[in-house]
Amino acid sequence: MASRSSELGLSMEESPVGLPDVDERFLAPITGIAFWSAVALPFLHLPLLLATGLSSQATSTAFLVLLTLNVVALLIGHPHYRD
């Protein structure tokens, strides 16, 4: 039982189960683009809400899609330049 609780405290680098090792050259541009997309996407929400509100089905759908993209970009871009 004690070994099980100690396994739960392992970091991702020490964990025996995890993502395959991916070279930083490939991850850095992806996390960078996602990070800056997460910064820029809210600027698309504001004009959409101010111009039309959420009065129509198409506008509501566009808002939800933008919101979902923003959350995904935040999750992927979170480790950008984080040391």
PyMOL Python script that loads the backbone (N, CA, C, O; Angstrom):
from pymol import cmd

cmd.read_pdbstr("""\
ATOM      1  N   MET A   1       0.818  -1.193   0.000  1.00  0.00           N
ATOM      2  CA  MET A   1       0.000   0.000   0.000  1.00  0.00           C
ATOM      3  C   MET A   1       0.859   1.253   0.000  1.00  0.00           C
ATOM      4  O   MET A   1       0.510   2.245  -0.639  1.00  0.00           O
ATOM      5  N   ALA A   2       1.984   1.216   0.714  1.00  0.00           N
ATOM      6  CA  ALA A   2       2.858   2.381   0.783  1.00  0.00           C
ATOM      7  C   ALA A   2       3.479   2.678  -0.577  1.00  0.00           C
ATOM      8  O   ALA A   2       3.663   3.841  -0.935  1.00  0.00           O
ATOM      9  N   SER A   3       3.805   1.627  -1.340  1.00  0.00           N
ATOM     10  CA  SER A   3       4.408   1.875  -2.650  1.00  0.00           C
ATOM     11  C   SER A   3       3.394   2.484  -3.611  1.00  0.00           C
ATOM     12  O   SER A   3       3.763   3.267  -4.487  1.00  0.00           O
ATOM     13  N   ARG A   4       2.137   2.138  -3.457  1.00  0.00           N
ATOM     14  CA  ARG A   4       1.096   2.718  -4.317  1.00  0.00           C
ATOM     15  C   ARG A   4       0.978   4.214  -4.078  1.00  0.00           C
ATOM     16  O   ARG A   4       0.880   4.974  -5.041  1.00  0.00           O
ATOM     17  N   SER A   5       0.985   4.655  -2.849  1.00  0.00           N
ATOM     18  CA  SER A   5       0.868   6.082  -2.568  1.00  0.00           C
ATOM     19  C   SER A   5       2.117   6.833  -3.019  1.00  0.00           C
ATOM     20  O   SER A   5       2.021   7.992  -3.423  1.00  0.00           O
ATOM     21  N   SER A   6       3.284   6.197  -2.957  1.00  0.00           N
ATOM     22  CA  SER A   6       4.486   6.880  -3.422  1.00  0.00           C
ATOM     23  C   SER A   6       4.502   6.990  -4.940  1.00  0.00           C
ATOM     24  O   SER A   6       5.069   7.941  -5.478  1.00  0.00           O
ATOM     25  N   GLU A   7       3.891   6.036  -5.646  1.00  0.00           N
ATOM     26  CA  GLU A   7       3.807   6.112  -7.105  1.00  0.00           C
ATOM     27  C   GLU A   7       2.932   7.271  -7.549  1.00  0.00           C
ATOM     28  O   GLU A   7       3.173   7.861  -8.603  1.00  0.00           O
ATOM     29  N   LEU A   8       1.923   7.603  -6.764  1.00  0.00           N
ATOM     30  CA  LEU A   8       1.026   8.689  -7.131  1.00  0.00           C
ATOM     31  C   LEU A   8       1.722  10.040  -7.079  1.00  0.00           C
ATOM     32  O   LEU A   8       1.302  10.976  -7.759  1.00  0.00           O
ATOM     33  N   GLY A   9       2.772  10.155  -6.290  1.00  0.00           N
ATOM     34  CA  GLY A   9       3.470  11.414  -6.152  1.00  0.00           C
ATOM     35  C   GLY A   9       4.569  11.631  -7.182  1.00  0.00           C
ATOM     36  O   GLY A   9       5.228  12.669  -7.147  1.00  0.00           O
ATOM     37  N   LEU A  10       4.791  10.698  -8.094  1.00  0.00           N
ATOM     38  CA  LEU A  10       5.843  10.845  -9.089  1.00  0.00           C
ATOM     39  C   LEU A  10       5.507  11.928 -10.097  1.00  0.00           C
ATOM     40  O   LEU A  10       4.345  12.130 -10.450  1.00  0.00           O
ATOM     41  N   SER A  11       6.532  12.614 -10.551  1.00  0.00           N
ATOM     42  CA  SER A  11       6.317  13.611 -11.599  1.00  0.00           C
ATOM     43  C   SER A  11       6.203  12.909 -12.943  1.00  0.00           C
ATOM     44  O   SER A  11       6.435  11.705 -13.052  1.00  0.00           O
ATOM     45  N   MET A  12       5.846  13.674 -13.957  1.00  0.00           N
ATOM     46  CA  MET A  12       5.690  13.098 -15.294  1.00  0.00           C
ATOM     47  C   MET A  12       7.011  12.532 -15.804  1.00  0.00           C
ATOM     48  O   MET A  12       7.011  11.524 -16.511  1.00  0.00           O
ATOM     49  N   GLU A  13       8.143  13.161 -15.461  1.00  0.00           N
ATOM     50  CA  GLU A  13       9.429  12.680 -15.928  1.00  0.00           C
ATOM     51  C   GLU A  13       9.804  11.359 -15.282  1.00  0.00           C
ATOM     52  O   GLU A  13      10.462  10.529 -15.908  1.00  0.00           O
ATOM     53  N   GLU A  14       9.392  11.152 -14.035  1.00  0.00           N
ATOM     54  CA  GLU A  14       9.744   9.956 -13.292  1.00  0.00           C
ATOM     55  C   GLU A  14       8.724   8.841 -13.463  1.00  0.00           C
ATOM     56  O   GLU A  14       9.004   7.695 -13.112  1.00  0.00           O
ATOM     57  N   SER A  15       7.573   9.146 -13.983  1.00  0.00           N
ATOM     58  CA  SER A  15       6.498   8.178 -14.097  1.00  0.00           C
ATOM     59  C   SER A  15       6.826   7.118 -15.138  1.00  0.00           C
ATOM     60  O   SER A  15       7.317   7.447 -16.218  1.00  0.00           O
ATOM     61  N   PRO A  16       6.559   5.835 -14.829  1.00  0.00           N
ATOM     62  CA  PRO A  16       6.821   4.786 -15.812  1.00  0.00           C
ATOM     63  C   PRO A  16       5.821   4.803 -16.962  1.00  0.00           C
ATOM     64  O   PRO A  16       6.099   4.257 -18.029  1.00  0.00           O
ATOM     65  N   VAL A  17       4.674   5.417 -16.761  1.00  0.00           N
ATOM     66  CA  VAL A  17       3.662   5.511 -17.805  1.00  0.00           C
ATOM     67  C   VAL A  17       3.542   6.973 -18.200  1.00  0.00           C
ATOM     68  O   VAL A  17       3.403   7.845 -17.342  1.00  0.00           O
ATOM     69  N   GLY A  18       3.595   7.235 -19.480  1.00  0.00           N
ATOM     70  CA  GLY A  18       3.490   8.617 -19.915  1.00  0.00           C
ATOM     71  C   GLY A  18       3.546   8.705 -21.424  1.00  0.00           C
ATOM     72  O   GLY A  18       3.511   7.693 -22.124  1.00  0.00           O
ATOM     73  N   LEU A  19       3.631   9.908 -21.906  1.00  0.00           N
ATOM     74  CA  LEU A  19       3.730  10.132 -23.333  1.00  0.00           C
ATOM     75  C   LEU A  19       5.103   9.719 -23.823  1.00  0.00           C
ATOM     76  O   LEU A  19       6.080   9.813 -23.081  1.00  0.00           O
ATOM     77  N   PRO A  20       5.189   9.264 -25.060  1.00  0.00           N
ATOM     78  CA  PRO A  20       6.516   8.951 -25.582  1.00  0.00           C
ATOM     79  C   PRO A  20       7.366  10.211 -25.661  1.00  0.00           C
ATOM     80  O   PRO A  20       6.849  11.318 -25.811  1.00  0.00           O
ATOM     81  N   ASP A  21       8.664  10.024 -25.560  1.00  0.00           N
ATOM     82  CA  ASP A  21       9.571  11.171 -25.630  1.00  0.00           C
ATOM     83  C   ASP A  21       9.485  11.806 -27.004  1.00  0.00           C
ATOM     84  O   ASP A  21       9.693  11.153 -28.026  1.00  0.00           O
ATOM     85  N   VAL A  22       9.179  13.075 -27.007  1.00  0.00           N
ATOM     86  CA  VAL A  22       9.085  13.845 -28.238  1.00  0.00           C
ATOM     87  C   VAL A  22      10.147  14.933 -28.154  1.00  0.00           C
ATOM     88  O   VAL A  22      10.315  15.573 -27.116  1.00  0.00           O
ATOM     89  N   ASP A  23      10.846  15.132 -29.233  1.00  0.00           N
ATOM     90  CA  ASP A  23      11.906  16.125 -29.256  1.00  0.00           C
ATOM     91  C   ASP A  23      11.328  17.520 -29.039  1.00  0.00           C
ATOM     92  O   ASP A  23      10.263  17.853 -29.559  1.00  0.00           O
ATOM     93  N   GLU A  24      12.040  18.320 -28.269  1.00  0.00           N
ATOM     94  CA  GLU A  24      11.601  19.683 -27.951  1.00  0.00           C
ATOM     95  C   GLU A  24      11.464  20.539 -29.207  1.00  0.00           C
ATOM     96  O   GLU A  24      10.679  21.487 -29.224  1.00  0.00           O
ATOM     97  N   ARG A  25      12.214  20.217 -30.255  1.00  0.00           N
ATOM     98  CA  ARG A  25      12.113  20.977 -31.501  1.00  0.00           C
ATOM     99  C   ARG A  25      10.715  20.905 -32.096  1.00  0.00           C
ATOM    100  O   ARG A  25      10.280  21.834 -32.776  1.00  0.00           O
ATOM    101  N   PHE A  26      10.016  19.816 -31.846  1.00  0.00           N
ATOM    102  CA  PHE A  26       8.672  19.659 -32.392  1.00  0.00           C
ATOM    103  C   PHE A  26       7.603  20.234 -31.474  1.00  0.00           C
ATOM    104  O   PHE A  26       6.578  20.734 -31.938  1.00  0.00           O
ATOM    105  N   LEU A  27       7.847  20.161 -30.181  1.00  0.00           N
ATOM    106  CA  LEU A  27       6.844  20.649 -29.230  1.00  0.00           C
ATOM    107  C   LEU A  27       6.854  22.163 -29.068  1.00  0.00           C
ATOM    108  O   LEU A  27       5.799  22.768 -28.876  1.00  0.00           O
ATOM    109  N   ALA A  28       8.017  22.779 -29.139  1.00  0.00           N
ATOM    110  CA  ALA A  28       8.123  24.222 -28.894  1.00  0.00           C
ATOM    111  C   ALA A  28       7.251  25.045 -29.853  1.00  0.00           C
ATOM    112  O   ALA A  28       6.537  25.933 -29.388  1.00  0.00           O
ATOM    113  N   PRO A  29       7.276  24.792 -31.166  1.00  0.00           N
ATOM    114  CA  PRO A  29       6.410  25.587 -32.042  1.00  0.00           C
ATOM    115  C   PRO A  29       4.918  25.329 -31.805  1.00  0.00           C
ATOM    116  O   PRO A  29       4.101  26.244 -31.915  1.00  0.00           O
ATOM    117  N   ILE A  30       4.574  24.105 -31.486  1.00  0.00           N
ATOM    118  CA  ILE A  30       3.157  23.778 -31.260  1.00  0.00           C
ATOM    119  C   ILE A  30       2.642  24.478 -30.009  1.00  0.00           C
ATOM    120  O   ILE A  30       1.568  25.078 -30.025  1.00  0.00           O
ATOM    121  N   THR A  31       3.411  24.400 -28.925  1.00  0.00           N
ATOM    122  CA  THR A  31       2.963  25.061 -27.696  1.00  0.00           C
ATOM    123  C   THR A  31       2.998  26.580 -27.855  1.00  0.00           C
ATOM    124  O   THR A  31       2.159  27.279 -27.287  1.00  0.00           O
ATOM    125  N   GLY A  32       3.953  27.094 -28.618  1.00  0.00           N
ATOM    126  CA  GLY A  32       4.016  28.534 -28.851  1.00  0.00           C
ATOM    127  C   GLY A  32       2.820  29.048 -29.630  1.00  0.00           C
ATOM    128  O   GLY A  32       2.231  30.069 -29.274  1.00  0.00           O
ATOM    129  N   ILE A  33       2.464  28.346 -30.687  1.00  0.00           N
ATOM    130  CA  ILE A  33       1.296  28.743 -31.487  1.00  0.00           C
ATOM    131  C   ILE A  33       0.024  28.635 -30.657  1.00  0.00           C
ATOM    132  O   ILE A  33      -0.840  29.509 -30.720  1.00  0.00           O
ATOM    133  N   ALA A  34      -0.090  27.565 -29.883  1.00  0.00           N
ATOM    134  CA  ALA A  34      -1.278  27.401 -29.043  1.00  0.00           C
ATOM    135  C   ALA A  34      -1.357  28.489 -27.977  1.00  0.00           C
ATOM    136  O   ALA A  34      -2.434  29.019 -27.705  1.00  0.00           O
ATOM    137  N   PHE A  35      -0.217  28.820 -27.375  1.00  0.00           N
ATOM    138  CA  PHE A  35      -0.196  29.858 -26.348  1.00  0.00           C
ATOM    139  C   PHE A  35      -0.663  31.193 -26.909  1.00  0.00           C
ATOM    140  O   PHE A  35      -1.539  31.841 -26.335  1.00  0.00           O
ATOM    141  N   TRP A  36      -0.076  31.606 -28.032  1.00  0.00           N
ATOM    142  CA  TRP A  36      -0.434  32.912 -28.592  1.00  0.00           C
ATOM    143  C   TRP A  36      -1.831  32.906 -29.202  1.00  0.00           C
ATOM    144  O   TRP A  36      -2.474  33.953 -29.273  1.00  0.00           O
ATOM    145  N   SER A  37      -2.308  31.755 -29.637  1.00  0.00           N
ATOM    146  CA  SER A  37      -3.705  31.653 -30.087  1.00  0.00           C
ATOM    147  C   SER A  37      -4.652  31.844 -28.911  1.00  0.00           C
ATOM    148  O   SER A  37      -5.696  32.484 -29.041  1.00  0.00           O
ATOM    149  N   ALA A  38      -4.284  31.288 -27.772  1.00  0.00           N
ATOM    150  CA  ALA A  38      -5.109  31.452 -26.576  1.00  0.00           C
ATOM    151  C   ALA A  38      -5.144  32.910 -26.131  1.00  0.00           C
ATOM    152  O   ALA A  38      -6.136  33.370 -25.565  1.00  0.00           O
ATOM    153  N   VAL A  39      -4.058  33.633 -26.388  1.00  0.00           N
ATOM    154  CA  VAL A  39      -4.029  35.058 -26.059  1.00  0.00           C
ATOM    155  C   VAL A  39      -4.900  35.846 -27.040  1.00  0.00           C
ATOM    156  O   VAL A  39      -5.605  36.768 -26.631  1.00  0.00           O
ATOM    157  N   ALA A  40      -4.859  35.497 -28.320  1.00  0.00           N
ATOM    158  CA  ALA A  40      -5.537  36.279 -29.360  1.00  0.00           C
ATOM    159  C   ALA A  40      -7.021  35.953 -29.513  1.00  0.00           C
ATOM    160  O   ALA A  40      -7.804  36.833 -29.869  1.00  0.00           O
ATOM    161  N   LEU A  41      -7.418  34.725 -29.254  1.00  0.00           N
ATOM    162  CA  LEU A  41      -8.816  34.331 -29.489  1.00  0.00           C
ATOM    163  C   LEU A  41      -9.859  35.152 -28.730  1.00  0.00           C
ATOM    164  O   LEU A  41     -10.924  35.410 -29.290  1.00  0.00           O
ATOM    165  N   PRO A  42      -9.616  35.574 -27.499  1.00  0.00           N
ATOM    166  CA  PRO A  42     -10.632  36.394 -26.828  1.00  0.00           C
ATOM    167  C   PRO A  42     -10.938  37.707 -27.556  1.00  0.00           C
ATOM    168  O   PRO A  42     -12.021  38.268 -27.389  1.00  0.00           O
ATOM    169  N   PHE A  43      -9.998  38.196 -28.358  1.00  0.00           N
ATOM    170  CA  PHE A  43     -10.261  39.413 -29.123  1.00  0.00           C
ATOM    171  C   PHE A  43     -11.273  39.167 -30.245  1.00  0.00           C
ATOM    172  O   PHE A  43     -11.833  40.118 -30.789  1.00  0.00           O
ATOM    173  N   LEU A  44     -11.509  37.906 -30.592  1.00  0.00           N
ATOM    174  CA  LEU A  44     -12.572  37.576 -31.544  1.00  0.00           C
ATOM    175  C   LEU A  44     -13.915  37.417 -30.840  1.00  0.00           C
ATOM    176  O   LEU A  44     -14.963  37.631 -31.450  1.00  0.00           O
ATOM    177  N   HIS A  45     -13.894  37.045 -29.566  1.00  0.00           N
ATOM    178  CA  HIS A  45     -15.142  36.899 -28.813  1.00  0.00           C
ATOM    179  C   HIS A  45     -15.840  38.248 -28.641  1.00  0.00           C
ATOM    180  O   HIS A  45     -17.053  38.362 -28.813  1.00  0.00           O
ATOM    181  N   LEU A  46     -15.060  39.250 -28.302  1.00  0.00           N
ATOM    182  CA  LEU A  46     -15.633  40.553 -27.976  1.00  0.00           C
ATOM    183  C   LEU A  46     -16.410  41.180 -29.130  1.00  0.00           C
ATOM    184  O   LEU A  46     -17.556  41.578 -28.920  1.00  0.00           O
ATOM    185  N   PRO A  47     -15.853  41.291 -30.338  1.00  0.00           N
ATOM    186  CA  PRO A  47     -16.651  41.863 -31.427  1.00  0.00           C
ATOM    187  C   PRO A  47     -17.890  41.026 -31.754  1.00  0.00           C
ATOM    188  O   PRO A  47     -18.939  41.563 -32.108  1.00  0.00           O
ATOM    189  N   LEU A  48     -17.752  39.728 -31.633  1.00  0.00           N
ATOM    190  CA  LEU A  48     -18.899  38.864 -31.901  1.00  0.00           C
ATOM    191  C   LEU A  48     -20.029  39.145 -30.919  1.00  0.00           C
ATOM    192  O   LEU A  48     -21.193  39.221 -31.313  1.00  0.00           O
ATOM    193  N   LEU A  49     -19.694  39.298 -29.662  1.00  0.00           N
ATOM    194  CA  LEU A  49     -20.715  39.566 -28.649  1.00  0.00           C
ATOM    195  C   LEU A  49     -21.268  40.981 -28.734  1.00  0.00           C
ATOM    196  O   LEU A  49     -22.468  41.191 -28.560  1.00  0.00           O
ATOM    197  N   LEU A  50     -20.405  41.948 -28.999  1.00  0.00           N
ATOM    198  CA  LEU A  50     -20.866  43.340 -29.054  1.00  0.00           C
ATOM    199  C   LEU A  50     -21.679  43.636 -30.309  1.00  0.00           C
ATOM    200  O   LEU A  50     -22.639  44.405 -30.256  1.00  0.00           O
ATOM    201  N   ALA A  51     -21.309  43.041 -31.426  1.00  0.00           N
ATOM    202  CA  ALA A  51     -21.986  43.337 -32.684  1.00  0.00           C
ATOM    203  C   ALA A  51     -23.364  42.688 -32.765  1.00  0.00           C
ATOM    204  O   ALA A  51     -24.331  43.330 -33.176  1.00  0.00           O
ATOM    205  N   THR A  52     -23.453  41.431 -32.378  1.00  0.00           N
ATOM    206  CA  THR A  52     -24.711  40.722 -32.588  1.00  0.00           C
ATOM    207  C   THR A  52     -25.307  40.131 -31.318  1.00  0.00           C
ATOM    208  O   THR A  52     -26.489  39.786 -31.288  1.00  0.00           O
ATOM    209  N   GLY A  53     -24.507  40.014 -30.283  1.00  0.00           N
ATOM    210  CA  GLY A  53     -24.996  39.311 -29.104  1.00  0.00           C
ATOM    211  C   GLY A  53     -25.095  37.835 -29.422  1.00  0.00           C
ATOM    212  O   GLY A  53     -24.471  37.360 -30.371  1.00  0.00           O
ATOM    213  N   LEU A  54     -25.852  37.121 -28.659  1.00  0.00           N
ATOM    214  CA  LEU A  54     -26.055  35.697 -28.915  1.00  0.00           C
ATOM    215  C   LEU A  54     -27.492  35.446 -29.355  1.00  0.00           C
ATOM    216  O   LEU A  54     -28.133  34.480 -28.940  1.00  0.00           O
ATOM    217  N   SER A  55     -27.981  36.347 -30.210  1.00  0.00           N
ATOM    218  CA  SER A  55     -29.392  36.309 -30.574  1.00  0.00           C
ATOM    219  C   SER A  55     -29.738  35.197 -31.558  1.00  0.00           C
ATOM    220  O   SER A  55     -30.853  34.676 -31.521  1.00  0.00           O
ATOM    221  N   SER A  56     -28.820  34.823 -32.428  1.00  0.00           N
ATOM    222  CA  SER A  56     -29.152  33.791 -33.411  1.00  0.00           C
ATOM    223  C   SER A  56     -28.407  32.494 -33.108  1.00  0.00           C
ATOM    224  O   SER A  56     -27.433  32.473 -32.354  1.00  0.00           O
ATOM    225  N   GLN A  57     -28.887  31.429 -33.708  1.00  0.00           N
ATOM    226  CA  GLN A  57     -28.281  30.109 -33.527  1.00  0.00           C
ATOM    227  C   GLN A  57     -26.858  30.093 -34.087  1.00  0.00           C
ATOM    228  O   GLN A  57     -25.964  29.499 -33.483  1.00  0.00           O
ATOM    229  N   ALA A  58     -26.640  30.737 -35.228  1.00  0.00           N
ATOM    230  CA  ALA A  58     -25.313  30.753 -35.847  1.00  0.00           C
ATOM    231  C   ALA A  58     -24.314  31.505 -34.981  1.00  0.00           C
ATOM    232  O   ALA A  58     -23.171  31.071 -34.840  1.00  0.00           O
ATOM    233  N   THR A  59     -24.723  32.609 -34.409  1.00  0.00           N
ATOM    234  CA  THR A  59     -23.833  33.385 -33.552  1.00  0.00           C
ATOM    235  C   THR A  59     -23.510  32.623 -32.273  1.00  0.00           C
ATOM    236  O   THR A  59     -22.368  32.630 -31.814  1.00  0.00           O
ATOM    237  N   SER A  60     -24.497  31.977 -31.708  1.00  0.00           N
ATOM    238  CA  SER A  60     -24.268  31.179 -30.502  1.00  0.00           C
ATOM    239  C   SER A  60     -23.319  30.026 -30.783  1.00  0.00           C
ATOM    240  O   SER A  60     -22.439  29.731 -29.974  1.00  0.00           O
ATOM    241  N   THR A  61     -23.493  29.378 -31.918  1.00  0.00           N
ATOM    242  CA  THR A  61     -22.609  28.279 -32.300  1.00  0.00           C
ATOM    243  C   THR A  61     -21.189  28.784 -32.529  1.00  0.00           C
ATOM    244  O   THR A  61     -20.231  28.150 -32.089  1.00  0.00           O
ATOM    245  N   ALA A  62     -21.044  29.912 -33.208  1.00  0.00           N
ATOM    246  CA  ALA A  62     -19.717  30.491 -33.442  1.00  0.00           C
ATOM    247  C   ALA A  62     -19.041  30.841 -32.120  1.00  0.00           C
ATOM    248  O   ALA A  62     -17.841  30.620 -31.959  1.00  0.00           O
ATOM    249  N   PHE A  63     -19.794  31.378 -31.187  1.00  0.00           N
ATOM    250  CA  PHE A  63     -19.235  31.721 -29.884  1.00  0.00           C
ATOM    251  C   PHE A  63     -18.769  30.476 -29.144  1.00  0.00           C
ATOM    252  O   PHE A  63     -17.681  30.473 -28.567  1.00  0.00           O
ATOM    253  N   LEU A  64     -19.568  29.426 -29.149  1.00  0.00           N
ATOM    254  CA  LEU A  64     -19.189  28.190 -28.467  1.00  0.00           C
ATOM    255  C   LEU A  64     -17.976  27.535 -29.119  1.00  0.00           C
ATOM    256  O   LEU A  64     -17.131  26.969 -28.426  1.00  0.00           O
ATOM    257  N   VAL A  65     -17.882  27.608 -30.440  1.00  0.00           N
ATOM    258  CA  VAL A  65     -16.712  27.064 -31.139  1.00  0.00           C
ATOM    259  C   VAL A  65     -15.460  27.855 -30.767  1.00  0.00           C
ATOM    260  O   VAL A  65     -14.415  27.265 -30.493  1.00  0.00           O
ATOM    261  N   LEU A  66     -15.555  29.174 -30.756  1.00  0.00           N
ATOM    262  CA  LEU A  66     -14.418  30.008 -30.361  1.00  0.00           C
ATOM    263  C   LEU A  66     -14.012  29.752 -28.911  1.00  0.00           C
ATOM    264  O   LEU A  66     -12.824  29.707 -28.595  1.00  0.00           O
ATOM    265  N   LEU A  67     -14.981  29.588 -28.051  1.00  0.00           N
ATOM    266  CA  LEU A  67     -14.705  29.316 -26.649  1.00  0.00           C
ATOM    267  C   LEU A  67     -14.012  27.960 -26.478  1.00  0.00           C
ATOM    268  O   LEU A  67     -13.069  27.836 -25.696  1.00  0.00           O
ATOM    269  N   THR A  68     -14.476  26.960 -27.203  1.00  0.00           N
ATOM    270  CA  THR A  68     -13.861  25.640 -27.159  1.00  0.00           C
ATOM    271  C   THR A  68     -12.433  25.682 -27.694  1.00  0.00           C
ATOM    272  O   THR A  68     -11.528  25.087 -27.108  1.00  0.00           O
ATOM    273  N   LEU A  69     -12.232  26.381 -28.801  1.00  0.00           N
ATOM    274  CA  LEU A  69     -10.881  26.525 -29.344  1.00  0.00           C
ATOM    275  C   LEU A  69      -9.961  27.231 -28.360  1.00  0.00           C
ATOM    276  O   LEU A  69      -8.787  26.882 -28.240  1.00  0.00           O
ATOM    277  N   ASN A  70     -10.493  28.221 -27.658  1.00  0.00           N
ATOM    278  CA  ASN A  70      -9.695  28.941 -26.682  1.00  0.00           C
ATOM    279  C   ASN A  70      -9.270  28.029 -25.534  1.00  0.00           C
ATOM    280  O   ASN A  70      -8.120  28.085 -25.097  1.00  0.00           O
ATOM    281  N   VAL A  71     -10.165  27.208 -25.052  1.00  0.00           N
ATOM    282  CA  VAL A  71      -9.836  26.284 -23.961  1.00  0.00           C
ATOM    283  C   VAL A  71      -8.792  25.263 -24.420  1.00  0.00           C
ATOM    284  O   VAL A  71      -7.846  24.974 -23.686  1.00  0.00           O
ATOM    285  N   VAL A  72      -8.955  24.725 -25.613  1.00  0.00           N
ATOM    286  CA  VAL A  72      -7.990  23.760 -26.150  1.00  0.00           C
ATOM    287  C   VAL A  72      -6.626  24.422 -26.321  1.00  0.00           C
ATOM    288  O   VAL A  72      -5.602  23.829 -25.982  1.00  0.00           O
ATOM    289  N   ALA A  73      -6.607  25.645 -26.843  1.00  0.00           N
ATOM    290  CA  ALA A  73      -5.345  26.363 -27.016  1.00  0.00           C
ATOM    291  C   ALA A  73      -4.690  26.647 -25.662  1.00  0.00           C
ATOM    292  O   ALA A  73      -3.466  26.585 -25.546  1.00  0.00           O
ATOM    293  N   LEU A  74      -5.486  26.956 -24.645  1.00  0.00           N
ATOM    294  CA  LEU A  74      -4.932  27.172 -23.310  1.00  0.00           C
ATOM    295  C   LEU A  74      -4.289  25.909 -22.756  1.00  0.00           C
ATOM    296  O   LEU A  74      -3.211  25.962 -22.166  1.00  0.00           O
ATOM    297  N   LEU A  75      -4.947  24.782 -22.946  1.00  0.00           N
ATOM    298  CA  LEU A  75      -4.409  23.524 -22.431  1.00  0.00           C
ATOM    299  C   LEU A  75      -3.128  23.120 -23.150  1.00  0.00           C
ATOM    300  O   LEU A  75      -2.171  22.673 -22.516  1.00  0.00           O
ATOM    301  N   ILE A  76      -3.108  23.274 -24.460  1.00  0.00           N
ATOM    302  CA  ILE A  76      -1.924  22.879 -25.229  1.00  0.00           C
ATOM    303  C   ILE A  76      -0.796  23.881 -25.034  1.00  0.00           C
ATOM    304  O   ILE A  76       0.366  23.484 -24.944  1.00  0.00           O
ATOM    305  N   GLY A  77      -1.109  25.164 -24.967  1.00  0.00           N
ATOM    306  CA  GLY A  77      -0.095  26.193 -24.859  1.00  0.00           C
ATOM    307  C   GLY A  77       0.384  26.479 -23.452  1.00  0.00           C
ATOM    308  O   GLY A  77       1.294  27.286 -23.266  1.00  0.00           O
ATOM    309  N   HIS A  78      -0.200  25.846 -22.470  1.00  0.00           N
ATOM    310  CA  HIS A  78       0.163  26.113 -21.074  1.00  0.00           C
ATOM    311  C   HIS A  78       1.654  25.937 -20.790  1.00  0.00           C
ATOM    312  O   HIS A  78       2.212  26.766 -20.071  1.00  0.00           O
ATOM    313  N   PRO A  79       2.334  24.915 -21.303  1.00  0.00           N
ATOM    314  CA  PRO A  79       3.754  24.760 -20.960  1.00  0.00           C
ATOM    315  C   PRO A  79       4.717  25.641 -21.771  1.00  0.00           C
ATOM    316  O   PRO A  79       5.931  25.484 -21.636  1.00  0.00           O
ATOM    317  N   HIS A  80       4.225  26.545 -22.594  1.00  0.00           N
ATOM    318  CA  HIS A  80       5.091  27.381 -23.422  1.00  0.00           C
ATOM    319  C   HIS A  80       6.017  28.229 -22.567  1.00  0.00           C
ATOM    320  O   HIS A  80       5.548  29.016 -21.745  1.00  0.00           O
ATOM    321  N   TYR A  81       7.313  28.083 -22.744  1.00  0.00           N
ATOM    322  CA  TYR A  81       8.373  28.793 -22.007  1.00  0.00           C
ATOM    323  C   TYR A  81       8.210  28.675 -20.507  1.00  0.00           C
ATOM    324  O   TYR A  81       8.443  29.633 -19.770  1.00  0.00           O
ATOM    325  N   ARG A  82       7.820  27.534 -20.069  1.00  0.00           N
ATOM    326  CA  ARG A  82       7.674  27.306 -18.637  1.00  0.00           C
ATOM    327  C   ARG A  82       8.822  26.409 -18.182  1.00  0.00           C
ATOM    328  O   ARG A  82       8.876  25.229 -18.528  1.00  0.00           O
ATOM    329  N   ASP A  83       9.710  26.966 -17.425  1.00  0.00           N
ATOM    330  CA  ASP A  83      10.867  26.185 -16.947  1.00  0.00           C
ATOM    331  C   ASP A  83      10.897  26.129 -15.453  1.00  0.00           C
ATOM    332  O   ASP A  83      11.796  25.518 -14.876  1.00  0.00           O
TER     333      ASP A  83
END
""", "prot")
cmd.dss("prot")
cmd.show_as("cartoon", "prot")
cmd.util.cbc("prot")
cmd.orient("prot")
